[in-house]
Amino acid sequence: MESLVNEAPTPFIVPWRQKHFVVVYKTDENKMYVADPAQGLLSYSHEDFRLAWTNAADETGFCLLLEPNTKFDNQESEKIQAKGFSFLYPYFKSYKKLINQLFIGLLVATVIQFILPFLMQTVVDVGVNNKDIPFIYLILASQFILISTQTLVSIFREWVLIHITSRFNIKMISDFLYKMLRLPVNYFDTRNAGEHLQRISDHTRIQNFVSSSTLNMLFSIVTFIVFNGILVYYSFKIFLVFLVSAILYTGWTFFFLKKRAELDFKRFDQTSQSQNNLLQIISGIKEIKLNNSQRKNRWKWEFTQITLFKTSLSSLKLAQYQSVGASTINEFKNIFITFLSAKAVIDGDLTLGMMTSIQYIVGQLNVPLTNSITFIQNWQDAKISLERLSQVHTKEDEDVVSENKIKELPKDKSIILRDVSYRYGGKSTPFVLKNINCVIPAGQTTAIVGASGSGKTTLMKLLLKFYDVTQGNIDIGSVDLKGINNDFWRMNCGAVMQDTFMFNDTIAGNISESEQNEIIDREKLYHSAFVANIDEFIQNLPNKYNTELGTSGIRLSGGQEQRMMIARAVYKNPSYVFFDEATSALDANNEKVIMENLNQFIKGRTSIIVAHRLSTVKNADQIIVLEKGEIVEQGNHEDLVSMRGKYYELVKNQLELGN
């Protein structure tokens, strides 16, 4: 760490929390200054930096040192325009009528605010000085009416506001979920669930800012202008004192904004990690108990809580500095204005009623000042949240020009792969698939076999358009797969992947997940369950197909889940069938029955099966053997066995291919 600080020239790049990379653009004796693409510009103590940078296993870390050449200075800088709060404008366009009602209420409240100080002055200067009780009663009655009207306007304003913000929040989160569902699968591969949950929470921040802070600030601005106008009328000197103190008060708050942003980003990251740790503990409880790793996982969560606690302490300390300084400025202002008002009354420049009115005005102006600080903090929070949300909204959709893509299959439905290569990372990462050339004939079954890590599942994901090929082309007949609409293509594909997922829904709802109508086709439902050999199990349940699954219902075994996934794929009645270890969790008897049923189902369909079991692949029309991402053999079972090559070795050595 010491050599990194003293010897490494900035900027340099380091890995961060084993997730992504950040740029260190400045170092000093106490701090490391980091540009994080996920969080912006931040600073860390040397210890916090070391924990995020080094590998926990061996306490080591590496960095990439950079040296610019002559071309660096000549390149044009890329300008990125951030939308900021203009991003919210479309959400309010449809509520112009309600917003106009809010402004009418604001205008009424402003008029009342303007009248009240003069009524207070009149009570003292006329009513008290002349000892005119009936006049005082009249003024007090007027004040009561005005304050009652102001209260009613405030209630009306809150009702209108809740209508606007509730609709705004639903629409905004709906758009966020819509955007999330349109993102490519690889976006979710690199992000944990806790991070997505935190971004949902960001919407609440924005809603709070829009619903309360913004309206309060508008009212505060109007109040500030009206009361300051009255202060100028009473005493320009007192107005200047108030104005200077207000500038100092606001400036003191602004001084802490940058540091608050840094701490907020840290807290977001740590809270996301904490939530993710909890989700892992809950989801992986069986593995944790099986491996006696309760303490290890609890300590991992507690360590996150310690860092979160330290960040919270730093936030509290910063808030206290900010609050104490602001309160001190405010109190000195009040004392000084009271002194100036009293002196002006003694000197005959102000009446006692005016002094009373000034004290009322100063007291009322403390609220706009406090609101302005709250607004600034909420504005900053909302701005940070918008930045985080814009990281999602600015991501490219899976189908960028979906409406221009083909939504029909060509006559020749064969899948043709030409020089297909794929890697998960950048240019420095190795290819997991290399120069794949093959034809998957339409209406036939193709099996893909090979050792674990040979690229079978990756190839399936390319065919399902979860990822785009790095090099080469995949064609459906004469049509490039890239030119086919993603949703349309997947609508024609039924797939059972290795990582099964059951929704918190009924058995019928889980099997018919692909159903676009609300009404489930019962004939298809029962047929799907029959093919997957799970109908008998379902019929023995008390609620049969209406049985709830998931956290609020029953739990299924691994084999039962696989049969449910097969039923889900069959219900879809697809043109293409993709099975990735679809029967790996089944016993021999269940597998035999299901394979016999599936052989009838897949007749005339293009089927791609990844499996390790010989019984699953030997009847395939074509078998492709992968090794280290390359096709090493291709043919049917008899031909490949007679070749006595890689496939023959797999069959000869063991029944389970690839073990």
ZIWO-V115132 format. One record per backbone hydrogen bond with DSSP energy under -1.0 kcal/mol. CO is the residue of the C=O (numbers start at 0). NH is the residue of the N-H. E is the energy in kcal/mol with one decimal. If there is no record, write none. Layout:
CO & NH & E
CO & NH & E
//
This chain:
0 & 4 & -2.0
1 & 5 & -2.4
2 & 6 & -2.6
11 & 23 & -3.2
12 & 63 & -3.2
13 & 21 & -2.4
15 & 18 & -2.4
15 & 19 & -1.5
19 & 15 & -3.4
21 & 13 & -2.2
22 & 34 & -3.5
23 & 11 & -1.7
25 & 32 & -2.9
30 & 27 & -2.2
31 & 43 & -2.3
32 & 24 & -1.7
32 & 25 & -1.1
33 & 41 & -3.1
34 & 22 & -2.2
35 & 39 & -3.6
39 & 35 & -2.9
41 & 33 & -3.1
43 & 31 & -2.5
44 & 48 & -2.6
45 & 49 & -2.4
46 & 50 & -2.1
47 & 51 & -1.6
48 & 52 & -2.1
49 & 53 & -2.6
51 & 16 & -3.5
54 & 58 & -2.3
59 & 54 & -3.7
63 & 12 & -2.4
82 & 85 & -1.4
83 & 86 & -1.5
84 & 87 & -1.7
87 & 90 & -1.2
88 & 91 & -1.7
91 & 94 & -1.7
94 & 98 & -2.4
95 & 99 & -2.5
96 & 100 & -1.7
97 & 101 & -1.8
98 & 102 & -2.0
99 & 103 & -2.0
100 & 104 & -2.2
101 & 105 & -2.1
102 & 106 & -2.3
103 & 107 & -2.3
104 & 108 & -2.3
105 & 109 & -2.0
106 & 110 & -2.1
107 & 111 & -2.0
108 & 112 & -2.4
109 & 113 & -2.2
110 & 114 & -1.7
111 & 115 & -2.1
114 & 118 & -1.8
115 & 119 & -2.1
116 & 120 & -2.2
117 & 121 & -2.3
118 & 122 & -2.0
119 & 123 & -1.4
120 & 124 & -3.0
121 & 125 & -2.3
121 & 126 & -1.8
122 & 127 & -2.3
123 & 128 & -1.7
125 & 129 & -1.9
126 & 131 & -2.4
130 & 132 & -1.0
131 & 135 & -1.9
132 & 136 & -2.7
133 & 137 & -2.1
134 & 138 & -2.5
135 & 139 & -2.9
136 & 140 & -2.5
137 & 141 & -2.2
138 & 142 & -2.7
139 & 143 & -2.4
140 & 144 & -2.3
141 & 145 & -2.6
142 & 146 & -3.0
143 & 147 & -2.4
144 & 148 & -2.5
145 & 149 & -2.6
146 & 150 & -2.2
147 & 151 & -2.4
148 & 152 & -2.5
149 & 153 & -2.1
150 & 154 & -2.4
151 & 155 & -2.6
152 & 156 & -2.6
153 & 157 & -2.2
154 & 158 & -2.0
155 & 159 & -2.4
156 & 160 & -2.5
157 & 161 & -2.3
158 & 162 & -1.5
159 & 163 & -2.0
160 & 164 & -3.1
161 & 165 & -1.9
162 & 166 & -1.5
163 & 167 & -2.7
164 & 168 & -2.9
165 & 169 & -2.3
166 & 170 & -2.6
167 & 171 & -2.5
168 & 172 & -2.7
169 & 173 & -2.3
170 & 174 & -2.4
171 & 175 & -2.1
172 & 176 & -2.8
173 & 177 & -2.5
174 & 178 & -2.5
175 & 179 & -2.7
176 & 180 & -2.5
179 & 182 & -1.1
181 & 397 & -3.5
183 & 186 & -1.4
184 & 188 & -1.1
191 & 195 & -1.1
192 & 196 & -2.2
193 & 197 & -2.1
194 & 198 & -1.6
195 & 199 & -1.7
196 & 200 & -1.8
197 & 201 & -1.4
200 & 204 & -1.4
201 & 205 & -2.1
202 & 206 & -2.6
203 & 207 & -2.7
204 & 208 & -2.3
205 & 209 & -2.6
206 & 210 & -3.3
207 & 211 & -2.1
207 & 212 & -1.5
208 & 213 & -2.6
211 & 215 & -2.6
212 & 216 & -2.4
213 & 217 & -2.4
214 & 218 & -2.5
215 & 219 & -2.4
216 & 220 & -2.7
217 & 221 & -2.2
218 & 222 & -2.7
219 & 223 & -2.9
220 & 224 & -2.5
221 & 225 & -2.8
222 & 226 & -2.8
223 & 227 & -2.0
224 & 228 & -2.0
225 & 229 & -1.7
226 & 230 & -2.3
227 & 231 & -2.4
228 & 232 & -1.7
229 & 233 & -2.2
230 & 234 & -3.6
234 & 238 & -1.9
235 & 239 & -2.4
236 & 240 & -2.1
237 & 241 & -2.4
238 & 242 & -2.8
239 & 243 & -2.8
240 & 244 & -2.2
241 & 245 & -2.3
242 & 246 & -2.2
243 & 247 & -2.4
244 & 248 & -2.6
245 & 249 & -2.5
246 & 250 & -3.0
247 & 251 & -2.6
248 & 252 & -1.3
249 & 253 & -2.5
250 & 254 & -1.7
252 & 255 & -1.4
253 & 256 & -1.4
255 & 259 & -2.1
256 & 260 & -2.1
257 & 261 & -2.0
258 & 262 & -2.3
259 & 263 & -2.2
260 & 264 & -2.3
261 & 265 & -2.1
262 & 266 & -2.7
263 & 267 & -2.4
264 & 268 & -2.3
265 & 269 & -2.7
266 & 270 & -3.0
267 & 271 & -2.4
268 & 272 & -2.2
269 & 273 & -2.5
270 & 274 & -2.7
271 & 275 & -2.2
272 & 276 & -2.4
273 & 277 & -2.1
274 & 278 & -2.5
275 & 279 & -2.3
276 & 280 & -2.3
277 & 281 & -2.5
278 & 282 & -3.0
279 & 283 & -2.8
283 & 287 & -2.6
284 & 288 & -2.3
285 & 289 & -2.6
286 & 290 & -2.1
287 & 292 & -2.5
292 & 296 & -2.4
293 & 297 & -2.4
294 & 298 & -3.0
295 & 299 & -1.9
296 & 300 & -2.0
297 & 301 & -2.8
298 & 302 & -2.9
299 & 303 & -1.6
300 & 304 & -2.0
301 & 305 & -2.1
302 & 306 & -2.1
303 & 307 & -2.3
304 & 308 & -2.7
305 & 309 & -2.4
306 & 310 & -2.1
307 & 311 & -2.3
308 & 312 & -2.5
309 & 313 & -2.3
310 & 314 & -2.3
311 & 315 & -2.7
312 & 316 & -2.9
313 & 317 & -2.3
314 & 318 & -2.6
315 & 319 & -2.5
316 & 320 & -2.3
317 & 321 & -2.4
318 & 322 & -2.8
319 & 323 & -3.0
320 & 324 & -2.1
321 & 325 & -2.2
322 & 326 & -2.7
323 & 327 & -2.3
324 & 328 & -2.1
325 & 329 & -2.2
326 & 330 & -2.6
327 & 331 & -2.3
328 & 332 & -1.8
329 & 333 & -2.1
330 & 334 & -2.4
331 & 335 & -2.4
332 & 336 & -2.4
333 & 337 & -2.1
334 & 338 & -2.1
335 & 339 & -2.5
336 & 340 & -2.5
337 & 341 & -2.5
338 & 342 & -2.5
339 & 343 & -2.2
340 & 344 & -2.0
341 & 345 & -2.2
342 & 346 & -2.6
343 & 348 & -2.4
343 & 349 & -1.4
350 & 354 & -2.2
351 & 355 & -2.3
352 & 356 & -2.4
353 & 357 & -2.8
354 & 358 & -2.4
355 & 359 & -2.0
356 & 360 & -2.7
357 & 361 & -3.0
358 & 362 & -2.2
359 & 363 & -2.4
360 & 364 & -2.5
361 & 365 & -1.1
364 & 368 & -1.8
365 & 369 & -2.5
366 & 370 & -3.1
367 & 371 & -2.5
368 & 372 & -1.8
369 & 373 & -2.4
370 & 374 & -3.1
371 & 375 & -2.5
372 & 376 & -2.4
373 & 377 & -3.0
374 & 378 & -3.4
375 & 379 & -2.4
376 & 380 & -2.6
377 & 381 & -3.1
378 & 382 & -2.6
379 & 383 & -2.6
380 & 384 & -2.5
381 & 385 & -2.8
382 & 386 & -2.3
383 & 387 & -2.2
384 & 388 & -2.6
385 & 389 & -2.8
386 & 390 & -1.2
388 & 391 & -1.2
388 & 392 & -2.5
389 & 393 & -2.5
391 & 394 & -1.2
400 & 403 & -1.6
401 & 404 & -1.7
405 & 484 & -2.8
413 & 476 & -2.5
414 & 439 & -3.5
415 & 474 & -3.0
416 & 437 & -1.6
417 & 472 & -2.1
419 & 435 & -2.7
420 & 469 & -1.8
420 & 470 & -2.0
421 & 431 & -2.7
421 & 432 & -1.7
425 & 428 & -1.5
432 & 421 & -2.0
435 & 419 & -2.2
437 & 416 & -2.9
439 & 414 & -2.4
440 & 443 & -1.3
443 & 606 & -2.5
444 & 620 & -1.1
444 & 621 & -1.7
445 & 608 & -2.8
446 & 623 & -3.3
447 & 610 & -1.1
448 & 625 & -2.9
450 & 453 & -1.6
453 & 628 & -1.4
454 & 458 & -2.1
455 & 459 & -1.9
456 & 460 & -2.2
457 & 461 & -1.9
458 & 462 & -2.1
459 & 463 & -1.7
460 & 465 & -2.7
461 & 464 & -1.3
470 & 420 & -2.0
472 & 417 & -2.9
473 & 480 & -3.1
474 & 415 & -3.0
475 & 478 & -2.1
478 & 475 & -3.6
479 & 482 & -1.6
480 & 483 & -1.5
482 & 405 & -2.8
484 & 488 & -2.7
485 & 489 & -2.6
486 & 490 & -1.7
489 & 492 & -1.2
491 & 574 & -1.1
491 & 575 & -2.5
493 & 577 & -3.2
495 & 579 & -3.3
497 & 499 & -1.3
502 & 504 & -2.3
504 & 548 & -2.9
505 & 509 & -2.3
506 & 510 & -2.4
507 & 511 & -2.2
509 & 512 & -1.1
511 & 514 & -2.2
519 & 521 & -1.0
520 & 524 & -2.3
521 & 525 & -2.6
522 & 526 & -2.1
523 & 527 & -2.6
524 & 528 & -2.1
525 & 529 & -2.0
526 & 530 & -2.5
527 & 531 & -2.1
528 & 533 & -2.7
528 & 534 & -1.0
529 & 532 & -1.4
533 & 537 & -2.1
534 & 538 & -2.7
535 & 539 & -1.1
537 & 540 & -1.6
542 & 545 & -2.6
543 & 546 & -1.6
544 & 507 & -2.5
546 & 506 & -1.5
547 & 553 & -2.4
549 & 552 & -1.3
553 & 549 & -1.1
556 & 560 & -2.5
557 & 561 & -2.0
558 & 562 & -2.1
559 & 563 & -2.2
560 & 564 & -2.3
561 & 565 & -2.2
562 & 566 & -2.5
563 & 567 & -2.3
564 & 568 & -2.1
565 & 569 & -2.5
566 & 570 & -2.5
569 & 572 & -1.8
574 & 605 & -1.9
575 & 493 & -3.0
576 & 607 & -3.2
577 & 495 & -2.6
578 & 609 & -3.8
580 & 583 & -1.1
582 & 585 & -1.5
586 & 590 & -2.6
587 & 591 & -2.4
588 & 592 & -2.2
589 & 593 & -2.8
590 & 594 & -3.0
591 & 595 & -1.9
592 & 596 & -2.2
593 & 597 & -3.2
594 & 598 & -2.3
595 & 599 & -1.0
596 & 600 & -1.9
597 & 601 & -3.2
601 & 604 & -2.5
605 & 576 & -2.8
606 & 445 & -3.3
607 & 578 & -2.7
608 & 447 & -3.0
609 & 580 & -3.1
611 & 656 & -5.0
612 & 616 & -1.1
613 & 617 & -2.4
616 & 619 & -1.9
621 & 446 & -3.1
622 & 634 & -2.1
623 & 448 & -2.7
624 & 631 & -2.6
624 & 632 & -1.1
626 & 629 & -1.3
628 & 433 & -3.3
629 & 626 & -2.5
632 & 624 & -2.6
634 & 622 & -3.5
635 & 639 & -2.5
636 & 640 & -2.3
637 & 641 & -2.3
638 & 642 & -1.4
644 & 648 & -1.9
645 & 649 & -2.0
646 & 650 & -2.4
647 & 651 & -3.1
648 & 652 & -2.6
649 & 653 & -1.4
654 & 613 & -1.2
655 & 658 & -1.3
//
